[in-house]
Amino acid sequence: MLGKGVGGGGGSKTPKPSFVSYVRPEEIHTNENEVTEKEVNLHLLPGEQLLCEASTVLKCIQDDSGQHGICGKLVCTDFKIAFLGDESTLDDNEPQFKNKVIGENDITLHCVDQIYGVFDEKKKPLFGQLKKYPEKLIIHCKDLRVFHFCLRYTKEEEVKRIVSGIIHHTQAPKLLKRLFLFSYASAKQNNPATGPPHQTVMFDTIKDWRWELERTKGNIKYKAVSANEGYKVCEKLPAYFVVPVSLSEEDISCFQGRGIPIWCWSCHNGCALLKMSAFPKEQDDSNLQIQKAFLDGIYKTIHKPPYENLKTEELSNTFISLQEIQTSYSKFKQLFLIDNSSEFWDTDVKWFSLLESSNWLDIIRRCLKKAIEVIECLEVQNTNVLLIEENASDLCCIISSLVQVMMDPYCRTRFGFQSLIQKEWIMGGHCFLDRCNHLRQNDKEEVPVFLLFLDCVWQLVQQHPPAFEFTETYLTVLSDSLYIPIFSTFFFNSPYQKDTNVGKESQDSQSKPLSLLTVWDWSVQFEPKAQILLNNPLYVEKSKPDRNQRRAPHFKHQRQLSLPLTQTKSSPKRGFFREETDHLIKNLLGKRISKLINSSDEPHDSFREFYDSWHSKTVDYHGLLLPHIEGPEIKVWAQRCLRWIPEAQILGGGPVATMNKVLEMMEEVQSLQKKIDEKHNSLMAPPLDALSLLRKPARLSSLFPFALLQRHSSKPVLPTNSWKALGDEEDLAKQEDEFVDLGDV
């Protein structure tokens, strides 16, 4: 370890020289030899190659007592940036939740967001070829980690090599075939992984779609088709999908899949959620007339019995734009990419204004509100809903997925949620490669659409924990997996792109397709003990009905259907273009005044009555689930955003403290049940493994299991205004102090 003041930048300026070393040069040389001996500790995955390295690099750790440096080696491979250092003095600081693929000091190349260099205590972004090399390297990651590496003691040639290598391999545009995904799959081809089979439905066969139709009882009005087998109709659509039974294959292939209502999900009352790719806007009149006639014919076909009335939602024109999402998140993430402790406390003074100006929480609220509006149409108005978007692969994915999470309890189980992502996002053609900018080819295309969806789901999880089989930790590691290029799940724009690049659609029949990993095999990343933290021990499983008890006939979501009939009005039969025209007129006429007054028309009143009525009754965790969308109820995803900031931790507080107490009570109940079962020779309930993970010699951090307990600030844990925005956990921390033996801390 080195003394205070390692490196420059990040803090307030001090008179030169800004660094005072208490380590003699010969001692630095000794440390360099030790680091060289640690080269064997660099863990390379199959197919991974070392590209460049630098010795005598100091990883800087900032806290209130100053900066400390750990001496080691910085390496760059074709998969990650890794720091190899002797952190034996920080053994107690070992992460409580280990990833087998990515270590604490590893950054995958796709996870790098921005790179900065410090020149004479001035922080500047680094791009392309450098004329001068920095004395300190700062790396901002997409998972909101921040790394500081001091290069002051590194040889000049090694500095040039490692800095140039990191900049090139993280910022230069790449070809798809150059992704590490393919190197890893090729190296593992002869030694495939033999993990337990996952139960996620992949929707890559027509059998999977038929199973989903049967599960949702939509097989009467809708059918699975193979018209796009071999991707002969459209490269954006999956090989198999579901359409209304009355639609012919000729209709499907007319306009490369555009203008075709594609089935997403069926409600218990027979109504369905559909989506459609819109036609291009800029076309000549003759094409418009042809498309209008085609759409009108499609509408007439699906509007006949047994289909219900249809409502269209033009998401491209009347909802959030992708540019809005991109701009908002760019501001939002800056709140958490903190370089040092001083910067954290400085930004805390204006926390609320910065959070509000980012507009991120408002975008989450609007997504949840739109999903509830769609649910009201399906549930109360008995109306089919058709979501329309340019490619039906961004906002359609968010809204259709949220509707299913709220309405279908199966989608709130772990396997159900994973199957939902496969159906709506992977097979739905969401452009993960472009939206995550994995190839660094177009920064304008990078929009965190999937991350926005996960944040919306997190709001539901934290408001209704017993309704979900998975935890917020599951959502956090799922968001991290977006940037790990050994899984194929999030590294293609469409099923067609994946199949053609792994050899499934190759003309060469002798070539063997590559076998790519799916992210749903969690055993690749986590040991069984760590995977326990992905499952919610408080999840309320659906109880089996008593056969002796007579069942009263009712619909699945009885509480919602009990709304008075006077609340709704049957919608008249209307065509696509009448609906679209109405939306356009409302958009043009109401755009300016909508900011000044709240609409008081019938749809708004109907929505409000539906929303208030649901929240006035007891929650059925296996029925419809609606979130609170009022201002204070939409919160910051604290575990994901704050887990790397020591100052944001509450020792002995936060949600994990509540969880710990509840699990202790559950263990006591199980202990009593065990004694009863032993007397009756019954089967005993399995022990609560999660409780053993939560029991630590010291108080747990509020950001468990990611937080590093050692590096906490000596200042008050978090100023009142910041933590209130995250959930009012201050009182809980004080209450915990009454129950914890501080002698062990």
Salt bridges, closest charged atoms under 4 A:
GLU26 OE2 - ARG24 NE 2.90
GLU27 OE2 - ARG24 NH2 3.24
GLU39 OE1 - LYS73 NZ 3.62
GLU48 OE2 - LYS80 NZ 2.79
GLU53 OE1 - LYS73 NZ 3.21
ASP63 OD1 - HIS68 NE2 3.86
GLU94 OE2 - LYS98 NZ 2.40
ASP113 OD2 - LYS333 NZ 2.76
ASP120 OD2 - LYS132 NZ 3.78
GLU135 OE2 - ARG152 NH2 3.13
ASP143 OD2 - ARG145 NE 2.95
GLU156 OE2 - LYS160 NZ 3.73
GLU212 OE1 - ARG215 NE 3.06
GLU212 OE2 - LYS423 NZ 2.98
ASP296 OD2 - LYS300 NZ 3.75
GLU308 OE2 - LYS221 NZ 2.67
GLU313 OE2 - LYS311 NZ 3.75
GLU313 OE1 - LYS370 NZ 3.11
GLU324 OE2 - ARG366 NH1 2.81
ASP339 OD2 - LYS123 NZ 2.35
ASP339 OD1 - HIS140 NE2 3.08
ASP339 OD1 - HIS148 NE2 3.84
ASP362 OD1 - ARG365 NH1 3.13
GLU373 OE2 - LYS369 NZ 2.81
GLU373 OE1 - LYS370 NZ 3.44
GLU379 OE2 - HIS268 NE2 3.13
ASP394 OD1 - HIS430 ND1 3.27
ASP394 OD2 - ARG435 NH2 3.00
ASP408 OD2 - ARG215 NH2 2.74
GLU424 OE1 - LYS275 NZ 3.87
GLU424 OE2 - LYS423 NZ 3.92
GLU445 OE1 - ARG435 NH1 2.86
GLU446 OE2 - LYS142 NZ 3.37
ASP480 OD1 - ARG643 NH2 2.75
GLU527 OE2 - LYS100 NZ 3.97
GLU579 OE1 - ARG574 NE 3.82
GLU579 OE2 - HIS583 NE2 3.86
ASP582 OD2 - ARG574 NH2 1.85
ASP582 OD1 - ARG578 NE 3.80
ASP612 OD1 - ARG608 NH2 3.12
GLU630 OE2 - ARG608 NH2 3.53
GLU630 OE1 - HIS628 ND1 3.78
GLU664 OE1 - LYS661 NZ 3.99
GLU667 OE1 - ARG695 NH2 2.95
ASP737 OD1 - ARG699 NH1 2.29
